[in-house]
Amino acid sequence: MNDISPEERIVEILKTHGIDLAATLPCDRMKCLLPLIETNFRTVQMTREENGVGICAGHYLGGGRPVMVIQSTGLGNMFNALLSLNSTYGIPLPIIASWRGVYKEGIPAQLPLGIGLPGMLEAADIEYTIIDTPFRLGLLDAAIIDAFENRRPHVALIQPSVWEMSSCALPPSPKTIVSRTCQLELNTHTQAPTISRYQAIRSLAAVLDDEIVVSNIGVPSKELYNIMDRDLNFYMLGSMGLASAIGLGLTMAQHRHVVVIDGDGSLLMNPNALTQIAVQSPPNLTVVAVNNGAYGSTGNQETAACTSTDLELMARGHGMQYSAKAHTGDELVAVFHQLKEAPGPAFIDMVVMPINEAVGDIPLTPVEIKDRFIGAIKD
């Protein structure tokens, strides 16, 4: 091994493999690594690990090469997303995980997941590699190769023993909160819906050109496929709550405009996506929240958006400054064109009736959806 710190060695390995985006959440054991990551790579500081799975997937679909750098406990938040998104579609994701709970662990809450983690990964058929000394960091090289060549997640579990004799500089002093004034003035009025989700998607599809589209899981994707199938549509089949996260990841690899057809149930499940969008503030992203006040794909059970939560206000509260409501197809088209020119990400609360159109399943496998989507982006 070169006469460099383990942290610097990891950065070297990531650069060798062309990594261009790192999604991170901190761990005390790798506190010296994270500043180096942020210095050398475009970094998304996540608020929840599962959200990072969506961001990294979108970035890969757009032509990027992402990595996640997290504490191992975050894998507990990620299993469903890794299986229903990465494993199902064949989307690679190398993960560097600081493995807690197994070596000189002083926090009892870290023990159950840490001890059981290898067995959990094996049960989920997720590849993993244990790295317990600095001299074994070369295994990270092989893990990254495996992730991208075999199009699957691969977790590098790095024990705290790797960092024990590190000469890497301690992280800089934390920044203080920036003095700023925040002001929110928004008077919204939600009218009774007059059109269905199918009609709303049809109105939106009629004005799409070369935009990239990410469609929410279940019936919304089936309806979009029925209305206007195109190679630039990415149809989600699982990983509820990650449509907008995937859209955000795509904007980090693409200059083309990205439109996310999301839903109230999914956004309420993962409002962290809105936080990440506001922080990154991509000007080429429009989130259309098709809001029927219900979990439309599971029997139209009521969501909080039906009676209490205002999605537009929620988006503004998370920091998305450009938003509007729409209740008809014409309103949707008008605000879509208007907000598409905004200097930051846009959010449209499209109020619709809880009605599902009788459409068939999408006759494409997940891998076929992904492959033709990537091919269309490259053309």
C-alpha positions as CSV (number, residue, x, y, z in Angstrom):
1,M,0.0,0.0,0.0
2,N,1.2,3.5,-0.7
3,D,2.4,5.6,2.1
4,I,-0.9,7.5,2.4
5,S,-3.8,7.3,4.8
6,P,-6.7,4.9,4.3
7,E,-9.0,7.8,3.6
8,E,-6.7,9.1,0.8
9,R,-6.5,5.6,-0.5
10,I,-10.3,5.3,-0.8
11,V,-10.4,8.6,-2.7
12,E,-7.7,7.3,-5.1
13,I,-9.8,4.2,-5.7
14,L,-12.9,6.1,-6.4
15,K,-11.2,8.4,-8.8
16,T,-9.7,5.4,-10.6
17,H,-13.3,4.2,-11.3
18,G,-14.6,7.5,-12.5
19,I,-16.9,8.1,-9.6
20,D,-18.5,11.5,-10.2
21,L,-21.2,11.7,-7.4
22,A,-21.1,10.7,-3.7
23,A,-24.2,10.5,-1.6
24,T,-23.2,10.6,2.0
25,L,-24.4,10.5,5.6
26,P,-21.9,10.8,8.4
27,C,-20.4,8.3,10.9
28,D,-18.0,9.2,13.6
29,R,-15.6,6.4,12.6
30,M,-15.1,7.9,9.1
31,K,-15.2,11.6,10.0
32,C,-11.8,12.2,8.4
33,L,-13.0,10.5,5.1
34,L,-16.0,12.7,4.5
35,P,-14.2,16.0,4.1
36,L,-11.9,14.4,1.5
37,I,-15.0,13.0,-0.3
38,E,-16.6,16.5,-0.4
39,T,-13.3,18.0,-1.7
40,N,-12.8,15.6,-4.5
41,F,-16.3,14.7,-5.7
42,R,-19.7,16.3,-6.2
43,T,-21.5,15.4,-3.0
44,V,-25.1,15.1,-1.9
45,Q,-25.4,15.3,1.9
46,M,-28.4,13.1,2.4
47,T,-31.1,13.4,5.0
48,R,-32.1,9.7,4.7
49,E,-30.2,6.8,3.2
50,E,-33.1,5.3,1.2
51,N,-33.4,8.7,-0.6
52,G,-29.8,8.3,-1.7
53,V,-30.6,5.0,-3.4
54,G,-33.1,6.9,-5.7
55,I,-30.7,9.8,-6.3
56,C,-27.8,7.4,-7.2
57,A,-30.1,5.4,-9.4
58,G,-31.2,8.5,-11.3
59,H,-27.6,9.6,-11.7
60,Y,-26.6,6.3,-13.1
61,L,-29.6,6.2,-15.5
62,G,-28.5,9.7,-16.7
63,G,-24.9,8.5,-17.5
64,G,-23.2,9.1,-14.1
65,R,-21.2,6.9,-11.8
66,P,-22.3,7.3,-8.2
67,V,-21.2,5.9,-4.9
68,M,-22.9,5.9,-1.4
69,V,-20.8,6.6,1.7
70,I,-22.8,5.8,4.8
71,Q,-22.9,4.3,8.3
72,S,-23.9,0.6,8.2
73,T,-27.0,1.3,10.1
74,G,-28.4,3.1,7.1
75,L,-28.5,-0.2,5.2
76,G,-31.5,-1.1,7.4
77,N,-33.3,1.9,5.8
78,M,-32.3,0.8,2.3
79,F,-33.1,-2.9,1.9
80,N,-36.4,-2.5,0.1
81,A,-35.1,0.2,-2.3
82,L,-32.0,-1.8,-3.1
83,L,-34.1,-4.9,-3.9
84,S,-37.1,-3.3,-5.7
85,L,-35.0,-0.7,-7.6
86,N,-31.4,-1.7,-8.0
87,S,-31.7,-5.5,-8.0
88,T,-35.0,-5.5,-10.0
89,Y,-33.8,-3.2,-12.8
90,G,-30.1,-4.1,-12.8
91,I,-28.8,-0.8,-11.5
92,P,-25.3,-0.7,-10.0
93,L,-24.5,0.9,-6.7
94,P,-21.2,0.6,-4.9
95,I,-21.7,1.4,-1.2
96,I,-19.0,2.2,1.3
97,A,-20.4,1.4,4.8
98,S,-18.7,2.1,8.1
99,W,-19.5,-1.2,9.8
100,R,-20.7,-0.5,13.3
101,G,-21.6,-2.9,16.1
102,V,-18.8,-5.5,15.6
103,Y,-15.4,-3.9,16.6
104,K,-14.8,-2.0,19.9
105,E,-18.4,-0.8,19.8
106,G,-19.5,1.4,22.7
107,I,-23.1,2.1,21.7
108,P,-25.5,-0.8,22.5
109,A,-28.0,0.3,19.9
110,Q,-25.4,-0.4,17.2
111,L,-25.0,-4.1,18.1
112,P,-28.2,-5.9,16.8
113,L,-28.0,-4.6,13.3
114,G,-24.2,-4.6,13.1
115,I,-23.9,-8.2,14.2
116,G,-26.8,-9.4,12.0
117,L,-25.8,-7.4,8.9
118,P,-23.8,-10.0,7.0
119,G,-26.7,-12.5,7.4
120,M,-29.2,-9.9,6.3
121,L,-27.2,-9.1,3.2
122,E,-26.9,-12.7,2.3
123,A,-30.6,-13.3,2.8
124,A,-31.3,-10.4,0.4
125,D,-28.7,-11.8,-2.1
126,I,-26.8,-8.5,-1.9
127,E,-23.0,-8.8,-2.5
128,Y,-20.7,-7.6,0.3
129,T,-17.0,-7.4,1.1
130,I,-15.5,-7.1,4.5
131,I,-12.5,-4.8,4.8
132,D,-10.9,-5.0,8.3
133,T,-7.4,-3.6,7.8
134,P,-5.9,-0.8,5.6
135,F,-4.0,-3.4,3.7
136,R,-7.2,-4.9,2.4
137,L,-8.6,-1.7,0.9
138,G,-7.7,-3.1,-2.5
139,L,-10.9,-5.2,-2.1
140,L,-12.8,-1.9,-2.5
141,D,-11.5,-1.8,-6.1
142,A,-12.9,-5.2,-6.8
143,A,-16.3,-4.3,-5.1
144,I,-16.7,-1.3,-7.4
145,I,-15.9,-3.3,-10.5
146,D,-18.4,-5.9,-9.5
147,A,-21.1,-3.4,-8.9
148,F,-20.8,-1.8,-12.3
149,E,-20.0,-4.8,-14.4
150,N,-22.7,-7.0,-12.9
151,R,-25.2,-4.1,-12.4
152,R,-26.0,-4.7,-8.8
153,P,-25.4,-3.2,-5.4
154,H,-22.2,-4.2,-3.7
155,V,-21.5,-3.2,-0.1
156,A,-18.0,-2.7,1.3
157,L,-18.3,-3.1,5.0
158,I,-15.3,-1.2,6.5
159,Q,-14.5,-1.9,10.1
160,P,-13.3,0.9,12.4
161,S,-10.0,-0.9,12.7
162,V,-9.1,0.4,9.2
163,W,-9.0,3.9,10.5
164,E,-7.2,3.3,13.9
165,M,-3.6,4.2,12.8
166,S,-4.6,6.8,10.2
167,S,-2.5,9.9,9.7
168,C,-5.4,11.7,7.9
169,A,-6.1,15.2,9.2
170,L,-9.0,15.7,11.5
171,P,-12.1,17.4,9.9
172,P,-12.3,21.2,10.0
173,S,-14.3,22.9,12.7
174,P,-18.1,22.8,12.0
175,K,-19.7,25.7,10.2
176,T,-22.1,27.9,12.1
177,I,-25.6,28.5,11.0
178,V,-25.7,31.2,8.4
179,S,-27.6,34.4,9.3
180,R,-30.5,34.6,7.0
181,T,-34.2,35.6,6.8
182,C,-36.8,33.1,5.6
183,Q,-40.2,34.3,4.6
184,L,-43.1,32.3,3.3
185,E,-46.3,33.9,2.0
186,L,-48.7,31.5,0.3
187,N,-52.4,31.5,0.2
188,T,-53.7,28.3,-1.4
189,H,-57.1,27.2,-2.4
190,T,-57.8,23.6,-3.3
191,Q,-60.9,23.2,-5.4
192,A,-62.9,20.0,-5.7
193,P,-61.3,17.9,-8.5
194,T,-62.9,17.8,-11.9
195,I,-60.6,15.4,-13.8
196,S,-59.0,12.1,-13.3
197,R,-55.3,11.3,-13.0
198,Y,-55.4,9.7,-16.5
199,Q,-56.9,12.9,-17.9
200,A,-54.2,15.0,-16.2
201,I,-51.4,12.8,-17.4
202,R,-52.8,12.9,-20.9
203,S,-52.9,16.7,-20.9
204,L,-49.2,16.8,-19.7
205,A,-48.1,14.2,-22.2
206,A,-49.6,16.2,-25.1
207,V,-47.0,19.0,-24.5
208,L,-43.9,17.0,-23.8
209,D,-41.1,17.1,-26.3
210,D,-37.7,15.8,-25.4
211,E,-38.1,15.9,-21.7
212,I,-37.1,12.9,-19.6
213,V,-40.0,11.5,-17.6
214,V,-40.0,9.5,-14.4
215,S,-43.3,8.0,-13.5
216,N,-44.5,6.9,-10.1
217,I,-45.1,3.3,-9.3
218,G,-48.3,1.3,-10.0
219,V,-51.3,2.7,-11.9
220,P,-49.7,6.1,-12.8
221,S,-47.0,4.3,-14.8
222,K,-49.5,2.1,-16.4
223,E,-51.6,5.1,-17.4
224,L,-48.7,6.9,-18.9
225,Y,-47.7,3.9,-20.8
226,N,-51.2,3.6,-22.2
227,I,-51.3,7.3,-23.1
228,M,-47.9,7.8,-24.6
229,D,-45.2,5.2,-24.3
230,R,-41.8,6.5,-25.3
231,D,-38.2,5.4,-24.6
232,L,-37.6,8.5,-22.5
233,N,-40.2,7.4,-20.0
234,F,-38.8,5.6,-16.9
235,Y,-41.6,3.5,-15.4
236,M,-41.3,2.7,-11.7
237,L,-42.5,-0.7,-10.6
238,G,-41.5,-0.5,-6.9
239,S,-39.5,1.5,-4.3
240,M,-42.5,3.8,-3.5
241,G,-41.4,7.3,-2.5
242,L,-38.3,7.5,-4.7
243,A,-39.7,9.0,-8.0
244,S,-38.6,12.5,-7.2
245,A,-35.3,11.3,-5.8
246,I,-34.6,9.5,-9.1
247,G,-35.6,12.6,-11.0
248,L,-33.1,14.7,-8.9
249,G,-30.3,12.2,-9.7
250,L,-31.1,12.5,-13.4
251,T,-30.7,16.3,-13.3
252,M,-27.2,15.8,-11.9
253,A,-26.1,13.9,-14.9
254,Q,-28.3,15.5,-17.6
255,H,-28.9,19.0,-19.0
256,R,-32.2,17.9,-20.4
257,H,-35.4,18.9,-18.5
258,V,-36.7,16.1,-16.2
259,V,-40.4,15.8,-15.4
260,V,-41.4,13.6,-12.4
261,I,-45.0,12.4,-12.3
262,D,-45.2,11.8,-8.5
263,G,-48.2,11.3,-6.2
264,D,-49.4,12.5,-2.8
265,G,-49.0,9.1,-1.1
266,S,-45.4,8.8,-2.3
267,L,-44.4,12.3,-1.4
268,L,-45.9,12.0,2.1
269,M,-43.9,8.8,2.5
270,N,-40.7,10.5,1.5
271,P,-40.8,14.3,1.9
272,N,-37.0,14.1,2.3
273,A,-36.9,14.1,-1.5
274,L,-38.2,17.7,-1.5
275,T,-35.5,18.8,0.9
276,Q,-32.8,17.3,-1.3
277,I,-34.3,18.9,-4.4
278,A,-34.4,22.3,-2.7
279,V,-30.7,22.0,-1.5
280,Q,-29.4,21.0,-4.9
281,S,-31.8,23.4,-6.7
282,P,-31.6,22.1,-10.3
283,P,-33.3,24.4,-12.8
284,N,-34.2,21.5,-15.1
285,L,-36.6,19.7,-12.8
286,T,-40.4,19.8,-12.6
287,V,-42.3,17.7,-10.1
288,V,-45.9,17.2,-11.0
289,A,-47.7,15.8,-7.9
290,V,-50.8,14.1,-9.2
291,N,-52.8,14.5,-6.0
292,N,-55.9,12.4,-5.6
293,G,-55.9,12.3,-1.8
294,A,-55.5,8.6,-2.0
295,Y,-53.2,5.6,-2.4
296,G,-54.5,5.0,-5.9
297,S,-52.7,1.7,-6.6
298,T,-53.8,-0.1,-3.5
299,G,-57.5,0.6,-3.3
300,N,-57.7,4.4,-3.0
301,Q,-57.2,4.5,0.8
302,E,-57.2,8.1,2.0
303,T,-54.0,10.0,2.5
304,A,-53.4,13.1,4.6
305,A,-53.6,15.2,1.5
306,C,-57.3,14.5,1.2
307,T,-58.3,16.6,4.3
308,S,-55.3,18.3,6.0
309,T,-51.9,18.4,4.3
310,D,-51.4,20.9,1.4
311,L,-48.8,19.5,-0.9
312,E,-47.8,22.9,-2.4
313,L,-47.3,24.4,1.1
314,M,-45.3,21.3,2.0
315,A,-43.0,21.8,-1.0
316,R,-42.6,25.5,-0.2
317,G,-41.8,24.6,3.4
318,H,-39.0,22.3,2.2
319,G,-37.5,25.2,0.2
320,M,-39.0,24.8,-3.3
321,Q,-39.7,28.4,-4.3
322,Y,-41.5,27.9,-7.6
323,S,-44.9,26.2,-7.3
324,A,-48.5,26.3,-8.4
325,K,-51.8,24.4,-8.1
326,A,-53.8,23.1,-11.1
327,H,-57.3,21.6,-11.2
328,T,-57.9,21.2,-15.0
329,G,-55.8,20.0,-17.9
330,D,-55.5,23.5,-19.3
331,E,-54.3,24.9,-16.0
332,L,-51.7,22.1,-15.7
333,V,-50.4,22.9,-19.2
334,A,-50.3,26.6,-18.5
335,V,-48.4,26.4,-15.2
336,F,-46.1,23.7,-16.6
337,H,-44.9,26.0,-19.4
338,Q,-44.6,28.9,-17.0
339,L,-42.7,27.1,-14.3
340,K,-40.4,25.3,-16.7
341,E,-38.7,28.7,-17.3
342,A,-38.1,29.2,-13.5
343,P,-34.5,29.4,-12.4
344,G,-35.0,26.6,-9.9
345,P,-36.9,23.4,-9.5
346,A,-40.7,23.6,-9.9
347,F,-43.5,21.9,-8.1
348,I,-47.1,21.5,-9.4
349,D,-49.9,20.3,-7.1
350,M,-52.3,18.8,-9.6
351,V,-55.6,18.0,-7.9
352,V,-57.5,15.1,-9.4
353,M,-60.3,12.6,-8.6
354,P,-59.4,9.2,-7.0
355,I,-60.2,7.2,-10.2
356,N,-58.0,4.6,-11.9
357,E,-58.3,4.1,-15.6
358,A,-58.8,0.5,-16.7
359,V,-55.5,0.0,-18.4
360,G,-53.3,-3.1,-18.7
361,D,-49.9,-3.9,-17.3
362,I,-46.7,-2.6,-18.9
363,P,-45.5,-5.4,-21.3
364,L,-41.8,-4.6,-20.6
365,T,-39.5,-6.2,-18.1
366,P,-37.8,-3.9,-15.6
367,V,-34.4,-4.4,-17.4
368,E,-36.0,-3.6,-20.7
369,I,-37.5,-0.4,-19.3
370,K,-34.0,0.6,-18.0
371,D,-32.0,-0.4,-21.1
372,R,-34.2,1.4,-23.6
373,F,-34.4,4.5,-21.3
374,I,-30.6,4.7,-21.0
375,G,-30.3,4.1,-24.8
376,A,-32.7,7.0,-25.5
377,I,-30.8,9.4,-23.2
378,K,-27.5,8.5,-25.0
379,D,-29.0,9.1,-28.5
